[in-house]
């Protein structure tokens, strides 16, 4: 199997300077060291195809600031060409358009699970995309939007805005971020859900990157424990695909997947 050349390990101080210089928003202090290094690792993971997108903690910095940041990373040797900043509903995601389109096409084919957690029902339940026509339309709109950009993405770090914000953006973000299971709910009940005191199996995936730095949290999502047996095949397929993608790169090491069951008095989506 062909493996791409490993990118030389950048200096953590330079990574922190790149983020703080680009994303400080005029404040005296920019993002913390931990946030700076984690964001850089997530961007590299998107570039290497380990996740389709990242929603930065500092996404409120705006698209121009994120473009400056990615250009700073490019100066440090990051493979950011082809990445794109997509604004949806006032949120800016750094995405790999190719991998996002692949992911959304899987959603349209029904290979990504959707779990309805609307507060109007007593328990979470698996639902189909055909039951969520607004979501289906929004997913198709994002695919069409990104496919229309493909020819221009080789020019550098690009930006576009999806003006439509109809539909459940919480669900769309879950899909864009590569979760194999995404929660959905009726928008008229968006301030509440039926996950309180419901046992949830929380899945995490971590990878090692910079020496003497904390691992990168690549994924973190949950599924109701009661639905886990029925979702096992989808979760296994997602894990197999992630491990396959992991083997095609040399920048990260020590992929670790784990899960634990938690019960919380309230869950915010």
C-alpha positions as CSV (number, residue, x, y, z in Angstrom):
1,X,0.0,0.0,0.0
2,X,1.3,3.5,-0.9
3,X,1.8,5.8,2.0
4,X,2.2,9.6,1.7
5,X,5.3,11.1,3.0
6,X,5.1,12.1,6.7
7,X,5.0,15.8,7.2
8,X,7.8,17.0,9.4
9,X,6.7,17.8,12.9
10,X,6.1,21.5,13.2
11,X,7.3,23.5,16.2
12,X,4.5,23.8,18.8
13,X,5.5,27.4,19.5
14,X,5.1,28.2,15.8
15,X,1.7,26.5,15.8
16,X,0.6,28.5,18.8
17,X,1.8,31.7,17.2
18,X,0.0,31.0,14.0
19,X,-3.3,30.6,15.8
20,X,-2.9,33.4,18.2
21,X,-1.8,35.8,15.5
22,X,-4.7,34.9,13.2
23,X,-7.5,34.2,15.6
24,X,-7.0,36.6,18.5
25,X,-9.8,39.0,17.4
26,X,-7.8,41.9,18.7
27,X,-7.7,40.5,22.2
28,X,-4.6,40.6,24.3
29,X,-4.5,36.9,24.4
30,X,-5.6,34.5,21.7
31,X,-6.6,30.9,22.1
32,X,-4.8,28.9,24.7
33,X,-1.9,26.7,23.9
34,X,-4.0,23.5,24.2
35,X,-6.6,24.9,21.9
36,X,-4.0,26.0,19.3
37,X,-2.3,22.7,19.2
38,X,-5.5,20.7,19.1
39,X,-6.9,22.8,16.3
40,X,-3.8,22.4,14.2
41,X,-4.0,18.6,14.7
42,X,-7.6,18.5,13.7
43,X,-7.0,20.5,10.6
44,X,-4.2,18.1,9.6
45,X,-6.6,15.2,10.3
46,X,-9.1,16.8,7.9
47,X,-6.4,17.2,5.3
48,X,-5.3,13.6,5.7
49,X,-8.9,12.3,5.3
50,X,-9.3,11.1,8.9
51,X,-12.4,13.3,9.4
52,X,-14.4,15.3,6.9
53,X,-14.6,18.5,8.8
54,X,-13.8,20.4,12.0
55,X,-15.9,23.0,13.7
56,X,-13.3,25.1,15.5
57,X,-13.9,26.3,19.0
58,X,-12.9,29.7,17.7
59,X,-15.2,29.6,14.7
60,X,-16.6,32.9,15.8
61,X,-13.4,34.5,14.6
62,X,-15.0,34.6,11.2
63,X,-14.0,33.2,7.8
64,X,-11.3,35.8,7.0
65,X,-9.5,35.0,10.3
66,X,-9.7,31.3,9.6
67,X,-8.4,31.8,6.0
68,X,-5.4,33.7,7.5
69,X,-4.9,30.9,9.9
70,X,-4.9,28.2,7.2
71,X,-2.4,30.2,5.2
72,X,-0.2,30.4,8.2
73,X,-0.4,26.6,8.5
74,X,0.5,26.3,4.9
75,X,3.6,28.3,5.5
76,X,4.5,25.8,8.1
77,X,4.2,22.9,5.6
78,X,0.6,21.8,6.3
79,X,-1.2,20.3,3.3
80,X,-4.2,22.7,3.4
81,X,-4.7,23.2,-0.4
82,X,-8.1,22.0,-1.2
83,X,-9.6,22.6,2.2
84,X,-12.5,24.9,2.3
85,X,-14.3,27.2,4.9
86,X,-18.0,26.6,4.7
87,X,-20.3,28.9,6.6
88,X,-23.8,27.6,7.6
89,X,-26.1,29.3,9.9
90,X,-23.4,31.7,11.2
91,X,-21.0,28.8,11.9
92,X,-17.7,28.3,10.1
93,X,-16.4,24.8,9.4
94,X,-13.1,23.8,7.9
95,X,-13.9,21.0,5.6
96,X,-12.6,18.7,3.0
97,X,-15.2,19.1,0.2
98,X,-14.4,15.7,-1.3
99,X,-14.9,13.8,2.0
100,X,-17.9,15.8,3.0
101,X,-19.6,15.1,-0.3
102,X,-18.8,11.4,0.1
103,X,-20.3,11.5,3.6
104,X,-23.5,13.3,2.6
105,X,-24.0,10.9,-0.3
106,X,-23.8,8.1,2.3
107,X,-26.5,9.9,4.3
108,X,-28.7,10.1,1.2
109,X,-28.2,6.3,0.7
110,X,-29.2,5.6,4.2
111,X,-25.9,4.3,5.5
112,X,-25.7,6.8,8.4
113,X,-28.0,6.4,11.3
114,X,-30.4,9.1,12.5
115,X,-31.8,9.0,16.0
116,X,-34.9,11.1,16.9
117,X,-34.5,12.5,20.4
118,X,-37.5,14.9,20.3
119,X,-38.9,15.7,23.7
120,X,-42.3,14.9,22.4
121,X,-41.5,11.2,22.5
122,X,-40.7,9.1,25.6
123,X,-37.6,7.4,24.3
124,X,-35.0,7.9,21.5
125,X,-35.8,6.0,18.3
126,X,-34.0,5.3,15.0
127,X,-35.6,7.1,12.1
128,X,-35.1,7.3,8.3
129,X,-34.1,10.2,6.2
130,X,-37.4,9.8,4.3
131,X,-39.2,10.8,7.5
132,X,-37.2,14.1,7.6
133,X,-37.8,15.8,4.3
134,X,-36.4,19.2,5.4
135,X,-33.2,17.5,6.4
136,X,-33.0,15.5,3.2
137,X,-33.4,18.7,1.2
138,X,-30.7,20.5,3.2
139,X,-28.3,17.6,2.8
140,X,-28.9,17.6,-1.0
141,X,-28.5,21.3,-1.1
142,X,-25.1,21.1,0.6
143,X,-23.9,18.4,-1.8
144,X,-25.0,20.5,-4.8
145,X,-23.3,23.6,-3.3
146,X,-20.0,21.8,-2.8
147,X,-20.0,20.0,-6.1
148,X,-20.4,23.4,-7.7
149,X,-17.2,24.6,-6.0
150,X,-15.0,21.6,-6.9
151,X,-13.4,23.2,-9.9
152,X,-12.2,26.2,-8.0
153,X,-10.7,24.5,-4.9
154,X,-7.2,24.1,-6.3
155,X,-6.6,27.8,-6.1
156,X,-6.0,27.9,-2.4
157,X,-8.0,28.1,0.8
158,X,-11.5,29.0,-0.3
159,X,-14.7,30.2,1.4
160,X,-18.4,30.0,0.7
161,X,-21.6,30.6,2.5
162,X,-24.7,28.4,2.4
163,X,-27.5,31.0,2.7
164,X,-30.2,28.5,3.5
165,X,-30.3,27.6,7.2
166,X,-33.7,25.8,7.1
167,X,-33.6,22.4,8.7
168,X,-31.9,20.9,11.7
169,X,-28.4,22.3,11.7
170,X,-27.5,20.2,14.8
171,X,-28.1,17.1,12.7
172,X,-26.3,18.4,9.7
173,X,-23.2,19.3,11.7
174,X,-23.2,15.8,13.2
175,X,-23.1,14.4,9.7
176,X,-20.5,16.9,8.4
177,X,-18.2,16.1,11.3
178,X,-18.3,12.4,10.3
179,X,-20.4,10.9,13.1
180,X,-21.9,7.5,12.1
181,X,-24.9,8.3,14.2
182,X,-26.5,11.8,14.4
183,X,-29.3,13.1,16.7
184,X,-32.2,14.8,15.2
185,X,-35.3,16.4,16.8
186,X,-38.4,18.5,15.9
187,X,-37.3,22.1,15.6
188,X,-40.3,23.3,17.6
189,X,-38.9,21.3,20.5
190,X,-35.3,22.4,20.0
191,X,-34.8,23.5,23.6
192,X,-35.3,20.1,25.0
193,X,-34.8,16.4,24.2
194,X,-35.6,13.0,25.7
195,X,-32.0,12.1,26.6
196,X,-32.1,13.1,30.2
197,X,-31.3,10.2,32.5
198,X,-31.0,8.0,29.4
199,X,-27.9,5.7,29.5
200,X,-25.7,6.8,26.6
201,X,-22.7,4.9,25.1
202,X,-20.1,7.6,24.4
203,X,-17.5,6.7,21.7
204,X,-14.2,8.5,21.5
205,X,-11.3,8.2,19.0
206,X,-7.9,9.7,19.8
207,X,-4.6,9.9,17.9
208,X,-1.1,10.8,18.9
209,X,0.7,13.6,17.1
210,X,3.2,15.9,18.7
211,X,5.7,14.5,21.2
212,X,4.9,15.3,24.8
213,X,1.5,16.7,23.8
214,X,-1.9,15.4,24.7
215,X,-3.5,13.1,22.1
216,X,-5.9,14.7,19.5
217,X,-9.6,14.0,20.2
218,X,-10.6,13.0,16.7
219,X,-14.2,12.0,17.4
220,X,-16.6,12.1,20.3
221,X,-20.2,11.1,19.9
222,X,-22.9,9.1,21.7
223,X,-25.7,6.7,21.0
224,X,-28.5,5.6,23.4
225,X,-27.4,2.3,25.0
226,X,-30.9,0.8,24.3
227,X,-30.3,1.3,20.5
228,X,-26.7,0.2,20.5
229,X,-27.4,-3.5,19.5
230,X,-29.4,-2.3,16.4
231,X,-26.7,0.2,15.4
232,X,-23.7,-2.1,15.9
233,X,-23.3,-2.9,12.2
234,X,-23.2,0.8,11.3
235,X,-20.7,1.6,14.1
236,X,-18.5,-1.4,13.1
237,X,-18.5,-0.2,9.5
238,X,-17.5,3.3,10.6
239,X,-14.7,2.0,12.8
240,X,-13.4,-0.2,10.0
241,X,-13.4,2.7,7.6
242,X,-11.6,4.9,10.1
243,X,-8.9,2.3,10.7
244,X,-8.4,1.9,6.9
245,X,-8.0,5.7,6.5
246,X,-5.6,5.8,9.4
247,X,-3.3,3.3,7.7
248,X,-3.0,5.5,4.6
249,X,-1.2,8.3,6.5
250,X,2.0,8.7,8.4
251,X,1.5,11.9,10.4
252,X,-0.4,10.4,13.3
253,X,0.1,7.3,15.5
254,X,-1.7,5.3,18.1
255,X,-5.3,5.4,17.0
256,X,-7.3,4.5,20.1
257,X,-11.1,3.9,20.1
258,X,-13.0,3.5,23.4
259,X,-16.5,3.7,24.7
260,X,-18.2,4.1,28.1
261,X,-21.8,4.3,29.3
262,X,-22.9,7.5,31.1
263,X,-26.2,8.8,32.4
264,X,-26.7,12.5,32.7
265,X,-29.5,14.6,34.2
266,X,-29.5,16.8,31.0
267,X,-27.9,16.6,27.6
268,X,-27.3,19.6,25.4
269,X,-27.2,19.1,21.7
